[in-house]
Amino acid sequence: QVRLMESGGGSVQAGGSLRLSCVASGLPFVKTSMAWFRQTPGNEREEVATIAGDGRKRYADSVKDRFYISRDIGKNTFYLQMNALRPEDTAQYYCAAKDCWVQTCQDWGQGTPLTVSS
């Protein structure tokens, strides 16, 4: 059974940084594509950053050069480092796994909130 557990959300002032973590279990971590999404009330879930099984990365234009996705294979954990945060980054953030590189993620975490105040 695949399990994804996010942590690291919270409140931060604009311009600040925060790192989200997602611990994954029940899947072949090295070969699995993973992604971070975010969602605000009334809006569709937005893909923020994705890492392919071979390590390729992709980012939404809105977060390029501010957010960075990475993974620690030894800890079965992947991260989203968020810098230069803006109020519009406020959202519920979700990690997802499997088939994310082809934009059909199969497994999802429960989400962690981020609030960025101006």
PyRosetta script that sets phi, psi and omega in degrees:
from pyrosetta import init, pose_from_sequence

init()
pose = pose_from_sequence("QVRLMESGGGSVQAGGSLRLSCVASGLPFVKTSMAWFRQTPGNEREEVATIAGDGRKRYADSVKDRFYISRDIGKNTFYLQMNALRPEDTAQYYCAAKDCWVQTCQDWGQGTPLTVSS")
pose.set_psi(1, 127.9)
pose.set_omega(1, 179.4)
pose.set_phi(2, -78.8)
pose.set_psi(2, 135.8)
pose.set_omega(2, 176.1)
pose.set_phi(3, -134.9)
pose.set_psi(3, 132.7)
pose.set_omega(3, 176.9)
pose.set_phi(4, -124.4)
pose.set_psi(4, 127.5)
pose.set_omega(4, -176.2)
pose.set_phi(5, -127.9)
pose.set_psi(5, 111.8)
pose.set_omega(5, 178.7)
pose.set_phi(6, -86.8)
pose.set_psi(6, 154.9)
pose.set_omega(6, 172.2)
pose.set_phi(7, -156.1)
pose.set_psi(7, 166.1)
pose.set_omega(7, 174.1)
pose.set_phi(8, 106.1)
pose.set_psi(8, -6.3)
pose.set_omega(8, 178.5)
pose.set_phi(9, -69.3)
pose.set_psi(9, 169.0)
pose.set_omega(9, 179.3)
pose.set_phi(10, 164.3)
pose.set_psi(10, -155.0)
pose.set_omega(10, -179.2)
pose.set_phi(11, -115.7)
pose.set_psi(11, 139.8)
pose.set_omega(11, -178.5)
pose.set_phi(12, -149.6)
pose.set_psi(12, 152.9)
pose.set_omega(12, 176.9)
pose.set_phi(13, -82.6)
pose.set_psi(13, 154.0)
pose.set_omega(13, 177.6)
pose.set_phi(14, -54.3)
pose.set_psi(14, 138.4)
pose.set_omega(14, -177.2)
pose.set_phi(15, 92.9)
pose.set_psi(15, -12.9)
pose.set_omega(15, -178.0)
pose.set_phi(16, -83.2)
pose.set_psi(16, -177.5)
pose.set_omega(16, -178.3)
pose.set_phi(17, -129.7)
pose.set_psi(17, 156.1)
pose.set_omega(17, 177.7)
pose.set_phi(18, -156.8)
pose.set_psi(18, 151.0)
pose.set_omega(18, 176.7)
pose.set_phi(19, -123.2)
pose.set_psi(19, 126.2)
pose.set_omega(19, 174.1)
pose.set_phi(20, -94.1)
pose.set_psi(20, 146.2)
pose.set_omega(20, 177.4)
pose.set_phi(21, -123.5)
pose.set_psi(21, 150.6)
pose.set_omega(21, 175.6)
pose.set_phi(22, -139.5)
pose.set_psi(22, 113.5)
pose.set_omega(22, 177.2)
pose.set_phi(23, -91.2)
pose.set_psi(23, 127.5)
pose.set_omega(23, -176.8)
pose.set_phi(24, -112.3)
pose.set_psi(24, 141.0)
pose.set_omega(24, 174.6)
pose.set_phi(25, -140.7)
pose.set_psi(25, 156.2)
pose.set_omega(25, 176.7)
pose.set_phi(26, 82.5)
pose.set_psi(26, 15.0)
pose.set_omega(26, 177.8)
pose.set_phi(27, -146.3)
pose.set_psi(27, 158.9)
pose.set_omega(27, 179.0)
pose.set_phi(28, -76.5)
pose.set_psi(28, 91.0)
pose.set_omega(28, -168.1)
pose.set_phi(29, -53.2)
pose.set_psi(29, -43.2)
pose.set_omega(29, -174.2)
pose.set_phi(30, -63.4)
pose.set_psi(30, -36.5)
pose.set_omega(30, -173.2)
pose.set_phi(31, -94.9)
pose.set_psi(31, -1.0)
pose.set_omega(31, -169.5)
pose.set_phi(32, -100.8)
pose.set_psi(32, 131.6)
pose.set_omega(32, 173.4)
pose.set_phi(33, -77.2)
pose.set_psi(33, 145.7)
pose.set_omega(33, -177.4)
pose.set_phi(34, -139.6)
pose.set_psi(34, 158.0)
pose.set_omega(34, -175.5)
pose.set_phi(35, -150.6)
pose.set_psi(35, 159.9)
pose.set_omega(35, 169.3)
pose.set_phi(36, -113.4)
pose.set_psi(36, 134.8)
pose.set_omega(36, 175.6)
pose.set_phi(37, -123.3)
pose.set_psi(37, 165.4)
pose.set_omega(37, 172.3)
pose.set_phi(38, -142.6)
pose.set_psi(38, 156.5)
pose.set_omega(38, -177.9)
pose.set_phi(39, -148.7)
pose.set_psi(39, 137.7)
pose.set_omega(39, 172.5)
pose.set_phi(40, -114.6)
pose.set_psi(40, 156.7)
pose.set_omega(40, -176.8)
pose.set_phi(41, -54.5)
pose.set_psi(41, 131.1)
pose.set_omega(41, 177.1)
pose.set_phi(42, 83.6)
pose.set_psi(42, 0.0)
pose.set_omega(42, -178.5)
pose.set_phi(43, -120.5)
pose.set_psi(43, 159.4)
pose.set_omega(43, 178.2)
pose.set_phi(44, -75.1)
pose.set_psi(44, 156.1)
pose.set_omega(44, 176.7)
pose.set_phi(45, -66.2)
pose.set_psi(45, 135.6)
pose.set_omega(45, -176.2)
pose.set_phi(46, -112.3)
pose.set_psi(46, 131.0)
pose.set_omega(46, 174.9)
pose.set_phi(47, -72.4)
pose.set_psi(47, 127.2)
pose.set_omega(47, -177.6)
pose.set_phi(48, -101.8)
pose.set_psi(48, -51.0)
pose.set_omega(48, -178.0)
pose.set_phi(49, -154.4)
pose.set_psi(49, 144.0)
pose.set_omega(49, -177.9)
pose.set_phi(50, -136.9)
pose.set_psi(50, 141.3)
pose.set_omega(50, 174.4)
pose.set_phi(51, -123.7)
pose.set_psi(51, 128.0)
pose.set_omega(51, 180.0)
pose.set_phi(52, -79.4)
pose.set_psi(52, 166.5)
pose.set_omega(52, 178.1)
pose.set_phi(53, -58.4)
pose.set_psi(53, -30.5)
pose.set_omega(53, -179.7)
pose.set_phi(54, -89.9)
pose.set_psi(54, 4.5)
pose.set_omega(54, 174.6)
pose.set_phi(55, 98.2)
pose.set_psi(55, -7.1)
pose.set_omega(55, 176.4)
pose.set_phi(56, -61.2)
pose.set_psi(56, 149.0)
pose.set_omega(56, -177.5)
pose.set_phi(57, -127.7)
pose.set_psi(57, 152.6)
pose.set_omega(57, 179.3)
pose.set_phi(58, -144.8)
pose.set_psi(58, 143.0)
pose.set_omega(58, -177.6)
pose.set_phi(59, -132.8)
pose.set_psi(59, 149.3)
pose.set_omega(59, 169.8)
pose.set_phi(60, -67.3)
pose.set_psi(60, 146.3)
pose.set_omega(60, -179.8)
pose.set_phi(61, -57.2)
pose.set_psi(61, -33.6)
pose.set_omega(61, -175.3)
pose.set_phi(62, -68.0)
pose.set_psi(62, -17.6)
pose.set_omega(62, -177.1)
pose.set_phi(63, -120.5)
pose.set_psi(63, -0.7)
pose.set_omega(63, -176.9)
pose.set_phi(64, -58.4)
pose.set_psi(64, 136.9)
pose.set_omega(64, -179.4)
pose.set_phi(65, 69.4)
pose.set_psi(65, 6.6)
pose.set_omega(65, 172.8)
pose.set_phi(66, -120.4)
pose.set_psi(66, -37.9)
pose.set_omega(66, -177.6)
pose.set_phi(67, -109.0)
pose.set_psi(67, 147.2)
pose.set_omega(67, -178.9)
pose.set_phi(68, -139.8)
pose.set_psi(68, 129.5)
pose.set_omega(68, 178.3)
pose.set_phi(69, -99.6)
pose.set_psi(69, 140.3)
pose.set_omega(69, 178.9)
pose.set_phi(70, -151.2)
pose.set_psi(70, 171.5)
pose.set_omega(70, 179.1)
pose.set_phi(71, -144.6)
pose.set_psi(71, 149.5)
pose.set_omega(71, 174.1)
pose.set_phi(72, -116.3)
pose.set_psi(72, 102.1)
pose.set_omega(72, -174.8)
pose.set_phi(73, -63.0)
pose.set_psi(73, -37.1)
pose.set_omega(73, -178.9)
pose.set_phi(74, -65.1)
pose.set_psi(74, -24.9)
pose.set_omega(74, -179.2)
pose.set_phi(75, -105.6)
pose.set_psi(75, 2.5)
pose.set_omega(75, -176.6)
pose.set_phi(76, 50.4)
pose.set_psi(76, 41.3)
pose.set_omega(76, -175.7)
pose.set_phi(77, -130.5)
pose.set_psi(77, 139.4)
pose.set_omega(77, 170.1)
pose.set_phi(78, -124.2)
pose.set_psi(78, 159.0)
pose.set_omega(78, -166.0)
pose.set_phi(79, -129.9)
pose.set_psi(79, 158.6)
pose.set_omega(79, 167.7)
pose.set_phi(80, -130.3)
pose.set_psi(80, 106.1)
pose.set_omega(80, 174.7)
pose.set_phi(81, -85.2)
pose.set_psi(81, 123.0)
pose.set_omega(81, -175.7)
pose.set_phi(82, -118.0)
pose.set_psi(82, 118.7)
pose.set_omega(82, -179.6)
pose.set_phi(83, -118.0)
pose.set_psi(83, 163.9)
pose.set_omega(83, 177.5)
pose.set_phi(84, 47.7)
pose.set_psi(84, 48.8)
pose.set_omega(84, -175.1)
pose.set_phi(85, -64.3)
pose.set_psi(85, 145.9)
pose.set_omega(85, -178.9)
pose.set_phi(86, -122.1)
pose.set_psi(86, 155.8)
pose.set_omega(86, 177.4)
pose.set_phi(87, -54.8)
pose.set_psi(87, -33.2)
pose.set_omega(87, -179.9)
pose.set_phi(88, -71.7)
pose.set_psi(88, -6.7)
pose.set_omega(88, 173.1)
pose.set_phi(89, -81.4)
pose.set_psi(89, -8.4)
pose.set_omega(89, 178.5)
pose.set_phi(90, -59.2)
pose.set_psi(90, 126.2)
pose.set_omega(90, -176.5)
pose.set_phi(91, -177.6)
pose.set_psi(91, 172.4)
pose.set_omega(91, 166.7)
pose.set_phi(92, -89.8)
pose.set_psi(92, 128.0)
pose.set_omega(92, -177.1)
pose.set_phi(93, -106.4)
pose.set_psi(93, 135.8)
pose.set_omega(93, -178.4)
pose.set_phi(94, -124.1)
pose.set_psi(94, 141.8)
pose.set_omega(94, 167.8)
pose.set_phi(95, -99.4)
pose.set_psi(95, 152.8)
pose.set_omega(95, -176.9)
pose.set_phi(96, -145.2)
pose.set_psi(96, 159.5)
pose.set_omega(96, -176.5)
pose.set_phi(97, -147.0)
pose.set_psi(97, 159.6)
pose.set_omega(97, 176.6)
pose.set_phi(98, 72.0)
pose.set_psi(98, 116.2)
pose.set_omega(98, 178.2)
pose.set_phi(99, 66.7)
pose.set_psi(99, 18.3)
pose.set_omega(99, -179.9)
pose.set_phi(100, -68.5)
pose.set_psi(100, -31.6)
pose.set_omega(100, -179.7)
pose.set_phi(101, -62.5)
pose.set_psi(101, -30.6)
pose.set_omega(101, 176.5)
pose.set_phi(102, -99.2)
pose.set_psi(102, 19.2)
pose.set_omega(102, 169.9)
pose.set_phi(103, 61.6)
pose.set_psi(103, 36.3)
pose.set_omega(103, 173.8)
pose.set_phi(104, -137.2)
pose.set_psi(104, 58.8)
pose.set_omega(104, -178.5)
pose.set_phi(105, -55.7)
pose.set_psi(105, 136.9)
pose.set_omega(105, -174.4)
pose.set_phi(106, -97.0)
pose.set_psi(106, -30.7)
pose.set_omega(106, -174.3)
pose.set_phi(107, -126.3)
pose.set_psi(107, 145.6)
pose.set_omega(107, -172.3)
pose.set_phi(108, -135.9)
pose.set_psi(108, 147.8)
pose.set_omega(108, 170.2)
pose.set_phi(109, -85.7)
pose.set_psi(109, -179.0)
pose.set_omega(109, -176.3)
pose.set_phi(110, -86.2)
pose.set_psi(110, -16.1)
pose.set_omega(110, 178.0)
pose.set_phi(111, 99.6)
pose.set_psi(111, 154.0)
pose.set_omega(111, 175.3)
pose.set_phi(112, -140.0)
pose.set_psi(112, 138.2)
pose.set_omega(112, -173.5)
pose.set_phi(113, -87.3)
pose.set_psi(113, 147.7)
pose.set_omega(113, 172.5)
pose.set_phi(114, -129.7)
pose.set_psi(114, 129.4)
pose.set_omega(114, 174.3)
pose.set_phi(115, -122.7)
pose.set_psi(115, 125.1)
pose.set_omega(115, 177.7)
pose.set_phi(116, -114.1)
pose.set_psi(116, 118.9)
pose.set_omega(116, -177.8)
pose.set_phi(117, -100.8)
pose.set_psi(117, 147.3)
pose.set_omega(117, -178.5)
pose.set_phi(118, -88.6)
pose.dump_pdb("model.pdb")
